[in-house]
Amino acid sequence: VLALAASVGCASATGFTPFPQSHDVSLGRSAAKEVERKLPVEKDPFATAGIARIGKEILAANSIHDYEFVFRVIRDDRTVNAFALPGGKIYVYTGLIARAGDEAEVAGVLAHEIAHVTERHSSERLTDGVGVSVLESILLGRLGSVVHPAAEAVNKVGFLAYSRHQEAEADEVGLGYLTHTRYDPNGIVRFFRKIAALGKSGSNAVTSFLSDHPDPEDRIKDAEARIEELPPSRRTGETYEERWLAYRERVTPAHPKAAQ
Ligand SMILES: [Zn+2]
């Protein structure tokens, strides 16, 4: 299982999967069970709604109607991170909420995660790792109750790393999504700067973020260059800082010590 997991997570993604797009949702449902068994998903509807509203604005502004997008919060103040499952389930840690200074920063993170879903990155790496026929068998229940190593890989898809190429693609596509919203695209740059600063200070809160993603300094340079190329009217936007701070105060009242 370990060897398989390693091969699934490796950077040899072809960028193509013959696995049907419609099955991403089933794959994500299966993986969500494992995620929600292992991680403390927040039940407070207020906490969930504040994140979902930002995510839905990005989806609406880009007319993304495929998949079943669902936004959830994970109650873990010590982790500054977010991740997506195939088919549209997106999870944001309260550690990230405690660190984000406005909605534009969070929108930058969510746009990146939405791009992982629409670019079907999980299906790409699972296809590379276990093959389409095995994936289909798992979803159709053909493997029965046998604990097949490939089924383990599917269940753990939420915990596997994307390739560097996929991360760069999610940054690029995600920024494209942001430019169609009212949000300031520079929010993601501000967020990356915070991650970089936390990393330099040796904070454990960003250990998983830094191991899952490329160097934030490189991502800052790439995002700034892309923003520079935008028409002037799109280089700025709203931050909704006040609304965000009211939300954050209620969801992570221990801020800013929460994520130390
Ligand atoms: Zn990513």
Residues whose N, C-alpha, C, O or C-beta is under 5 A from the ligand:
A	BS01	ZN	E167 A170
